[in-house]
Amino acid sequence: MLPGEDRAARRVLMVSMAAGVTTLLDQSVLNIAVPALRQSLEAGPTDVQWIVAGYSLAFGLMLVPGGSLGDVHGRKGLFLVGLSAFVLFGVVAASGARADVVIAARLVQGAGAGLVNSQVIGTLQDHFTGLDRARALGLYAVTGGVAAALGPALGGALVAACGPEYGWRLCLLLSTPCGMLTLWLAFRWFPDARRTAGHSELDWWGLVSVGVFALALMLPFIRTPGDPLEAALWIGAAVSSVCCLVAGHRSRIRSGRVPLVHPSLPRSRPYTLGTAIAMASFGSSLAATLVLTVFLQSGLGRSALTAALVTLPSAAAMGVTSAVAWRVVRRLGPHTVTLGLALGALTLLGGAAVALTAPRPRLLPALAAVQLLSGAAAGLTVSPNQALVLQHAPAEAAGVAGGILQMAQRIAAAVALSAVSGSYLHGTSGPSGDPRTAFAHATLLCAGLLMAATVLSLLRPRLTAGRHRPPARVQEHPRAAPAREEA
């Protein structure tokens, strides 16, 4: 970049980081307030699962159409609209007197957050190229990850200070000042609206198929099937949505139109494997944090502040290891991701063992130690894996690769949150429910996701042998389909 462009680029990056902090802090800060929210609204397990998982689902499904709209109409206006809706419906959710109001508001908030972040991804693609682009996207991801890790600590402090009735409402309002500050920065520094495409050819059929598939995976965990026929219907919906997605994908390719997933992305094994690893890591991380905070408060009867103190080491460790992860990458290369995943899986297995065997006086310190190691593992995984994924994305799909990666992670998070929280809530229901056993089982689900990701990471060199392509020199390739690639 030219010297005169450095200041503008730094401002764009600052607004992008502020948007990431605002939208990711909002979800994680609510996790620790879930027991207080259930008590205040008399919400059932299904309501809780929709509140925490619906946000991620709406977030993920809005990323691709939001990026396409930004290509056609310019990004600044959509960024401001999305962030304004996010802030406004955050107030609606915080003031809601019924669970269904909070669920609806959280769904709109998630859509607003997806609209905001799709513009961020596109703008970073516009203003950075090559290695600078990878670094900017990595810094954006790490900033959001650290903010998400800090959320439980902040939420616990608010619930402890203001009580359960008002604490969870203040947790939802915490994103309001962050959002207002981000709006002010965006008015001043976000690039003016400009069109990068003349018209949109968004693959709505593919997007709807993905949404139906995600819902078909979520609903069995949110609502236990009442009979085999109902379970068969959900399985049929999942299989049908996949068939529709594949058929629509092939049809658009034959007609010369770009499908939801750029044709070159599935053919890139490093990209597809890295995306699968990112999905497992992101979903496991959010779900494990949620179930831990619920277990500490509802299962053990601890205060929200105590739960916050137990989770705080995770944020500190993630911040430190994220800062030094690139030095580890220089020594170990892609094996850094494998190391982080393996450490994360072993840590979660240790957490399950601690929950089952540790005496009550030693349980909280042991769980805090588990959180410390878990945060360190996440710091070694998140940004290095994202850089690997985007580095090996085909040059002709360099832009869309970031959007599909983000969407895949969000949908994975929605399914994981539903499955893991459902496992815990059903395990504690009834007079025979044991919180420790339920927490251990839920944690094992998260560990299983990381173990699967570890195996993929170990096999990545072998599975991609002969299919490896050199890192795309994005700055030398014009974007063939901006309406897709910025999504």
GUSEVEX-406786 format. One line per field, with one value per residue (C-alpha): x negated, y negated, z negated; residue in one letter; residue number from 1. Coordinates in steps of 0.1 Angstrom, whole numbers, plus 5000, padded with zeros to 4 digits. Example, Ala and Ser with C-alpha at 12.3 -4.5 7.8 and 13.67 -1.06 7.14 Angstrom:
<rs>
x c(4877;4863)
y c(5045;5011)
z c(4922;4929)
resn c(a;s)
resi c(1;2)
</rs>
This chain:
<rs>
x c(5000;4989;4980;5010;5033;5019;5040;5072;5065;5059;5092;5110;5094;5103;5140;5140;5125;5150;5178;5164;5161;5197;5214;5193;5193;5231;5235;5209;5220;5255;5243;5235;5269;5289;5299;5310;5329;5347;5357;5369;5389;5398;5383;5382;5353;5366;5368;5332;5319;5336;5323;5287;5287;5311;5287;5259;5282;5295;5260;5246;5275;5273;5236;5239;5269;5255;5223;5242;5263;5232;5217;5247;5257;5224;5213;5215;5252;5258;5233;5251;5285;5274;5257;5286;5310;5286;5286;5323;5334;5308;5329;5361;5346;5334;5368;5388;5413;5418;5394;5409;5402;5366;5363;5377;5355;5324;5331;5333;5301;5284;5295;5282;5249;5246;5253;5227;5200;5206;5198;5167;5154;5161;5144;5113;5112;5115;5088;5062;5044;5021;5004;5020;5054;5047;5033;5063;5088;5067;5066;5104;5109;5086;5102;5137;5124;5109;5140;5161;5138;5142;5180;5187;5165;5183;5217;5210;5200;5232;5255;5236;5239;5275;5291;5307;5338;5319;5285;5294;5311;5280;5260;5281;5277;5239;5236;5255;5227;5203;5227;5232;5194;5190;5218;5200;5167;5184;5200;5166;5142;5161;5155;5182;5207;5196;5209;5186;5213;5241;5266;5270;5274;5275;5283;5314;5322;5289;5292;5326;5314;5286;5310;5334;5305;5293;5328;5332;5301;5310;5346;5341;5320;5343;5375;5371;5390;5423;5425;5404;5424;5414;5377;5380;5394;5364;5340;5359;5358;5320;5314;5338;5321;5287;5301;5317;5284;5264;5290;5292;5254;5251;5279;5264;5230;5246;5264;5232;5243;5223;5238;5238;5205;5181;5173;5136;5139;5151;5123;5097;5090;5070;5099;5126;5106;5097;5133;5144;5118;5129;5166;5157;5135;5159;5190;5172;5158;5191;5210;5185;5185;5223;5227;5200;5216;5250;5235;5217;5249;5278;5260;5237;5257;5227;5231;5227;5196;5180;5188;5172;5140;5138;5140;5117;5085;5097;5098;5064;5047;5063;5051;5015;5013;5030;5002;4974;4992;4974;4940;4951;4963;4929;4915;4942;4961;4996;4988;4996;5033;5030;5013;5040;5068;5052;5046;5082;5096;5074;5084;5121;5116;5099;5128;5153;5131;5128;5165;5171;5143;5131;5143;5165;5138;5113;5138;5137;5099;5097;5122;5104;5072;5091;5103;5067;5056;5087;5080;5044;5055;5080;5053;5031;5060;5083;5062;5035;5063;5081;5049;5043;5078;5078;5042;5052;5085;5084;5075;5107;5127;5105;5133;5162;5140;5140;5178;5184;5160;5178;5212;5201;5187;5219;5242;5219;5222;5260;5261;5235;5252;5285;5270;5247;5271;5299;5278;5271;5307;5322;5296;5306;5343;5363;5356;5328;5309;5273;5257;5221;5229;5249;5220;5195;5216;5221;5184;5175;5196;5175;5143;5155;5158;5122;5110;5125;5109;5076;5077;5086;5057;5033;5044;5044;5009;5017;5053;5040;5010;5010;5039;5019;5019;4995;5010;5031;5015;5048;5035;5026;5060;5090;5121;5142;5175;5175;5211;5202;5167;5174;5201)
y c(5000;4964;4944;4922;4952;4966;4943;4951;4988;4987;4969;4995;5022;5004;5002;5038;5049;5028;5045;5080;5071;5058;5088;5116;5102;5100;5138;5149;5124;5138;5174;5168;5151;5180;5193;5158;5155;5188;5178;5144;5154;5189;5201;5238;5257;5252;5214;5213;5233;5210;5179;5191;5210;5189;5160;5180;5195;5162;5147;5174;5174;5137;5136;5146;5125;5096;5098;5100;5070;5051;5058;5043;5014;5005;5016;4985;4981;5018;5018;4989;5005;5039;5024;5001;5031;5050;5023;5016;5052;5057;5032;5050;5083;5067;5053;5084;5098;5132;5157;5156;5119;5124;5153;5131;5102;5124;5138;5102;5093;5123;5113;5077;5091;5112;5082;5062;5088;5096;5059;5062;5092;5076;5043;5061;5079;5045;5027;5054;5078;5108;5112;5079;5094;5126;5106;5083;5112;5130;5099;5095;5132;5130;5098;5113;5145;5127;5106;5137;5152;5121;5121;5146;5126;5093;5110;5126;5093;5077;5105;5105;5067;5062;5095;5121;5101;5071;5088;5107;5076;5056;5084;5079;5041;5044;5044;5011;4987;5008;5006;4969;4963;4985;4966;4933;4947;4961;4928;4912;4938;4966;4963;4946;4968;4980;5007;5036;5054;5043;5069;5098;5134;5148;5186;5183;5220;5230;5207;5220;5256;5248;5232;5262;5286;5267;5266;5303;5310;5285;5294;5330;5315;5287;5308;5345;5365;5378;5408;5426;5409;5374;5385;5399;5366;5347;5372;5369;5331;5332;5356;5338;5304;5319;5334;5300;5282;5306;5305;5267;5264;5285;5267;5233;5245;5259;5226;5206;5190;5190;5213;5206;5224;5214;5245;5243;5244;5281;5291;5275;5302;5279;5254;5280;5298;5265;5254;5286;5281;5246;5257;5283;5259;5230;5250;5269;5237;5219;5249;5259;5224;5223;5256;5248;5216;5232;5261;5239;5218;5242;5274;5264;5233;5210;5173;5157;5139;5172;5187;5156;5160;5197;5188;5157;5177;5189;5153;5144;5175;5171;5135;5145;5175;5157;5131;5157;5182;5169;5176;5212;5214;5204;5235;5261;5249;5264;5287;5258;5262;5300;5292;5267;5291;5320;5299;5287;5322;5335;5305;5312;5348;5337;5314;5342;5364;5335;5330;5367;5373;5340;5334;5303;5280;5287;5286;5249;5245;5276;5262;5229;5248;5266;5232;5219;5248;5245;5208;5216;5243;5219;5193;5218;5229;5201;5176;5201;5224;5195;5183;5218;5221;5188;5192;5223;5210;5210;5175;5173;5177;5158;5135;5159;5183;5160;5156;5194;5201;5177;5190;5226;5218;5200;5228;5253;5232;5232;5270;5276;5252;5270;5305;5298;5277;5301;5330;5311;5299;5333;5349;5327;5329;5351;5362;5385;5359;5355;5322;5336;5365;5343;5318;5346;5361;5327;5319;5353;5342;5311;5332;5355;5326;5316;5351;5355;5321;5333;5364;5343;5320;5349;5364;5330;5334;5369;5361;5330;5346;5341;5317;5289;5256;5228;5199;5177;5144;5126;5092;5105;5120;5098;5110;5127;5126;5098;5104;5138;5133;5106;5126)
z c(5000;5006;4975;4980;4980;4947;4925;4944;4943;4905;4900;4921;4900;4868;4877;4888;4855;4836;4855;4848;4810;4809;4826;4811;4776;4777;4781;4755;4729;4729;4723;4687;4681;4694;4659;4649;4681;4676;4641;4651;4681;4669;4702;4710;4725;4761;4756;4743;4772;4797;4780;4781;4813;4834;4833;4849;4875;4886;4885;4908;4933;4938;4947;4983;4993;4973;4993;5026;5017;5008;5042;5059;5036;5019;4984;4961;4962;4955;4927;4910;4916;4902;4872;4864;4865;4843;4817;4819;4815;4788;4768;4778;4765;4733;4725;4736;4711;4728;4742;4777;4779;4770;4795;4823;4814;4813;4847;4861;4842;4857;4892;4886;4873;4905;4927;4908;4909;4946;4954;4932;4951;4984;4974;4961;4995;5013;4993;4987;5010;5007;4973;4960;4967;4948;4918;4918;4918;4892;4869;4873;4864;4833;4821;4823;4806;4777;4773;4773;4746;4724;4727;4699;4675;4683;4682;4648;4633;4645;4632;4599;4595;4606;4597;4620;4629;4644;4650;4681;4695;4690;4707;4738;4735;4732;4770;4772;4763;4784;4813;4810;4809;4840;4858;4850;4863;4894;4903;4902;4915;4933;4970;4990;5007;5041;5064;5074;5094;5117;5106;5081;5091;5056;5055;5033;5039;5025;4996;4987;4990;4966;4941;4943;4937;4907;4892;4899;4879;4851;4845;4832;4804;4796;4797;4790;4816;4802;4825;4852;4880;4868;4866;4901;4914;4900;4915;4948;4947;4942;4970;4993;4987;4995;5027;5036;5029;5051;5079;5078;5077;5109;5126;5121;5133;5165;5171;5167;5134;5102;5075;5037;5033;5061;5082;5076;5038;5034;5057;5033;5007;4985;4984;4978;4950;4934;4934;4918;4891;4885;4882;4856;4836;4837;4828;4800;4785;4782;4770;4744;4729;4728;4711;4686;4675;4672;4652;4628;4620;4625;4617;4588;4576;4580;4586;4621;4608;4598;4632;4648;4628;4638;4675;4673;4677;4711;4725;4710;4724;4758;4760;4752;4775;4804;4801;4803;4826;4857;4841;4835;4871;4883;4865;4869;4899;4903;4874;4852;4859;4851;4818;4808;4817;4799;4768;4769;4772;4743;4722;4727;4719;4688;4680;4682;4659;4634;4634;4626;4600;4584;4549;4546;4529;4557;4586;4594;4594;4616;4641;4642;4651;4678;4691;4692;4713;4735;4742;4751;4775;4792;4797;4815;4837;4848;4867;4881;4895;4911;4927;4941;4954;4972;4984;5003;5017;5055;5069;5089;5056;5032;5021;5017;4998;4967;4967;4971;4943;4920;4929;4924;4889;4879;4891;4873;4841;4843;4846;4819;4795;4800;4797;4767;4747;4755;4741;4709;4704;4710;4688;4659;4663;4640;4604;4614;4634;4623;4633;4632;4654;4678;4680;4686;4714;4731;4728;4744;4774;4777;4773;4800;4824;4817;4819;4854;4864;4850;4872;4903;4895;4891;4924;4942;4957;4970;4982;5001;5016;5053;5050;5034;5052;5044;5024;5045;5054;5051;5061;5096;5103;5111;5094;5120;5101;5075;5068;5053;5040;5015;4999)
resn c(m;l;p;g;e;d;r;a;a;r;r;v;l;m;v;s;m;a;a;g;v;t;t;l;l;d;q;s;v;l;n;i;a;v;p;a;l;r;q;s;l;e;a;g;p;t;d;v;q;w;i;v;a;g;y;s;l;a;f;g;l;m;l;v;p;g;g;s;l;g;d;v;h;g;r;k;g;l;f;l;v;g;l;s;a;f;v;l;f;g;v;v;a;a;s;g;a;r;a;d;v;v;i;a;a;r;l;v;q;g;a;g;a;g;l;v;n;s;q;v;i;g;t;l;q;d;h;f;t;g;l;d;r;a;r;a;l;g;l;y;a;v;t;g;g;v;a;a;a;l;g;p;a;l;g;g;a;l;v;a;a;c;g;p;e;y;g;w;r;l;c;l;l;l;s;t;p;c;g;m;l;t;l;w;l;a;f;r;w;f;p;d;a;r;r;t;a;g;h;s;e;l;d;w;w;g;l;v;s;v;g;v;f;a;l;a;l;m;l;p;f;i;r;t;p;g;d;p;l;e;a;a;l;w;i;g;a;a;v;s;s;v;c;c;l;v;a;g;h;r;s;r;i;r;s;g;r;v;p;l;v;h;p;s;l;p;r;s;r;p;y;t;l;g;t;a;i;a;m;a;s;f;g;s;s;l;a;a;t;l;v;l;t;v;f;l;q;s;g;l;g;r;s;a;l;t;a;a;l;v;t;l;p;s;a;a;a;m;g;v;t;s;a;v;a;w;r;v;v;r;r;l;g;p;h;t;v;t;l;g;l;a;l;g;a;l;t;l;l;g;g;a;a;v;a;l;t;a;p;r;p;r;l;l;p;a;l;a;a;v;q;l;l;s;g;a;a;a;g;l;t;v;s;p;n;q;a;l;v;l;q;h;a;p;a;e;a;a;g;v;a;g;g;i;l;q;m;a;q;r;i;a;a;a;v;a;l;s;a;v;s;g;s;y;l;h;g;t;s;g;p;s;g;d;p;r;t;a;f;a;h;a;t;l;l;c;a;g;l;l;m;a;a;t;v;l;s;l;l;r;p;r;l;t;a;g;r;h;r;p;p;a;r;v;q;e;h;p;r;a;a;p;a;r;e;e;a)
resi c(1;2;3;4;5;6;7;8;9;10;11;12;13;14;15;16;17;18;19;20;21;22;23;24;25;26;27;28;29;30;31;32;33;34;35;36;37;38;39;40;41;42;43;44;45;46;47;48;49;50;51;52;53;54;55;56;57;58;59;60;61;62;63;64;65;66;67;68;69;70;71;72;73;74;75;76;77;78;79;80;81;82;83;84;85;86;87;88;89;90;91;92;93;94;95;96;97;98;99;100;101;102;103;104;105;106;107;108;109;110;111;112;113;114;115;116;117;118;119;120;121;122;123;124;125;126;127;128;129;130;131;132;133;134;135;136;137;138;139;140;141;142;143;144;145;146;147;148;149;150;151;152;153;154;155;156;157;158;159;160;161;162;163;164;165;166;167;168;169;170;171;172;173;174;175;176;177;178;179;180;181;182;183;184;185;186;187;188;189;190;191;192;193;194;195;196;197;198;199;200;201;202;203;204;205;206;207;208;209;210;211;212;213;214;215;216;217;218;219;220;221;222;223;224;225;226;227;228;229;230;231;232;233;234;235;236;237;238;239;240;241;242;243;244;245;246;247;248;249;250;251;252;253;254;255;256;257;258;259;260;261;262;263;264;265;266;267;268;269;270;271;272;273;274;275;276;277;278;279;280;281;282;283;284;285;286;287;288;289;290;291;292;293;294;295;296;297;298;299;300;301;302;303;304;305;306;307;308;309;310;311;312;313;314;315;316;317;318;319;320;321;322;323;324;325;326;327;328;329;330;331;332;333;334;335;336;337;338;339;340;341;342;343;344;345;346;347;348;349;350;351;352;353;354;355;356;357;358;359;360;361;362;363;364;365;366;367;368;369;370;371;372;373;374;375;376;377;378;379;380;381;382;383;384;385;386;387;388;389;390;391;392;393;394;395;396;397;398;399;400;401;402;403;404;405;406;407;408;409;410;411;412;413;414;415;416;417;418;419;420;421;422;423;424;425;426;427;428;429;430;431;432;433;434;435;436;437;438;439;440;441;442;443;444;445;446;447;448;449;450;451;452;453;454;455;456;457;458;459;460;461;462;463;464;465;466;467;468;469;470;471;472;473;474;475;476;477;478;479;480;481;482;483;484;485;486;487)
</rs>
